[in-house]
Amino acid sequence: MPFNLEAFEQNAWRMLVRGSVDKKHAFNLVQIGTIGAGGTPQIRTVVLRKVDIDSRTIAFHTDIRSQKIVGMDKPIAIHTYDTRHLLQVRMQGIPILHHMDDKATQLYNQLHDGAAELYLSSVEPGKVISAPDAPIGRLDRSEGLANFCWIDVQITDMEVLQLGETHQRAHFTYGSGASKTWIKA
Ligand SMILES: Cc1cc2nc3c(=O)[nH]c(=O)nc-3n(C[C@H](O)[C@H](O)[C@H](O)COP(=O)(O)O)c2cc1C
């Protein structure tokens, strides 16, 4: 079969969608790269919560008090690799933060208790504590909303690398002047 750039792109997006709905899929976890305080590069793992192919957005949620928020006023990088399918996806995009707005409120209210629990600590992530099990105040579920931040990332660039007998690598850009091209693996 001849190589097909459109099918190659669609496959990557479909795999991302699968990652967002299937906890066992490798793409359920992505690494986000930010420029942190003082210009230092930072990488963190987050759960891929939503992928919308039409709008080319992906989303995750986090604590608004966490250090990663520092880098969210600039483009961020996203990386994920599926060892079973030998597929790597690297993206860049613009984060759009939803905090205490209608979207954040609606999504926070839909969280199951285990997920909401992440936002119920009275102590912010990254704070120095005496021991991992040090007693920490617990907020009511309604109070956790103030800590919850939903982040949509508007993807501007995507690079897909499929390892195989013939490696396939392509670069896609979105928005004005959208483009797609094969590149050397
Ligand atoms: C498997 C896994 C999944 C994670 N998922 C999330 C997530 O969805 N959101 C999040 O904020 N942090 C998540 N984390 C934790 C982050 O990687 C990071 O350690 C934490 O958010 C603290 O980051 P900070 O430096 O911004 O405080 C996850 C970590 C692991 C190992």
The ligand as a MOL file (V3000), in Angstrom:
LIG
                    3D

  0  0  0     0  0            999 V3000
M  V30 BEGIN CTAB
M  V30 COUNTS 31 33 0 0 0
M  V30 BEGIN ATOM
M  V30 1 C 1.0090 8.4560 36.0760 0
M  V30 2 C 0.9380 9.8890 36.5160 0
M  V30 3 C -0.1710 10.6350 36.1740 0
M  V30 4 C -0.2550 11.9680 36.5730 0
M  V30 5 N -1.3440 12.7200 36.2160 0
M  V30 6 C -1.4090 14.0190 36.5800 0
M  V30 7 C -2.5000 14.8420 36.1470 0
M  V30 8 O -3.4000 14.4150 35.4160 0
M  V30 9 N -2.4940 16.1340 36.5390 0
M  V30 10 C -1.4980 16.6490 37.3340 0
M  V30 11 O -1.5700 17.8340 37.6530 0
M  V30 12 N -0.4630 15.9140 37.7500 0
M  V30 13 C -0.3900 14.6090 37.3820 0
M  V30 14 N 0.6720 13.8480 37.7710 0
M  V30 15 C 1.7040 14.4360 38.6470 0
M  V30 16 C 2.6060 15.3690 37.8640 0
M  V30 17 O 3.4440 14.6250 36.9890 0
M  V30 18 C 3.4750 16.2040 38.8080 0
M  V30 19 O 4.3500 15.3670 39.5430 0
M  V30 20 C 2.5960 16.9620 39.7870 0
M  V30 21 O 1.4840 17.5170 39.1350 0
M  V30 22 C 3.3870 18.0600 40.5040 0
M  V30 23 O 3.7520 19.0380 39.5950 0
M  V30 24 P 4.1240 20.5210 40.0360 0
M  V30 25 O 5.6040 20.6150 39.9100 0
M  V30 26 O 3.3920 21.3950 39.0750 0
M  V30 27 O 3.6400 20.6890 41.4600 0
M  V30 28 C 0.7950 12.5370 37.3560 0
M  V30 29 C 1.9210 11.7680 37.6450 0
M  V30 30 C 1.9880 10.4670 37.2400 0
M  V30 31 C 3.2150 9.6690 37.5930 0
M  V30 END ATOM
M  V30 BEGIN BOND
M  V30 1 1 1 2
M  V30 2 1 2 3
M  V30 3 2 2 30
M  V30 4 2 3 4
M  V30 5 1 4 5
M  V30 6 1 4 28
M  V30 7 2 5 6
M  V30 8 1 6 7
M  V30 9 1 6 13
M  V30 10 2 7 8
M  V30 11 1 7 9
M  V30 12 1 9 10
M  V30 13 2 10 11
M  V30 14 1 10 12
M  V30 15 2 12 13
M  V30 16 1 13 14
M  V30 17 1 14 15
M  V30 18 1 14 28
M  V30 19 1 15 16
M  V30 20 1 16 17
M  V30 21 1 16 18
M  V30 22 1 18 19
M  V30 23 1 18 20
M  V30 24 1 20 21
M  V30 25 1 20 22
M  V30 26 1 22 23
M  V30 27 1 23 24
M  V30 28 2 24 25
M  V30 29 1 24 26
M  V30 30 1 24 27
M  V30 31 2 28 29
M  V30 32 1 29 30
M  V30 33 1 30 31
M  V30 END BOND
M  V30 END CTAB
M  END
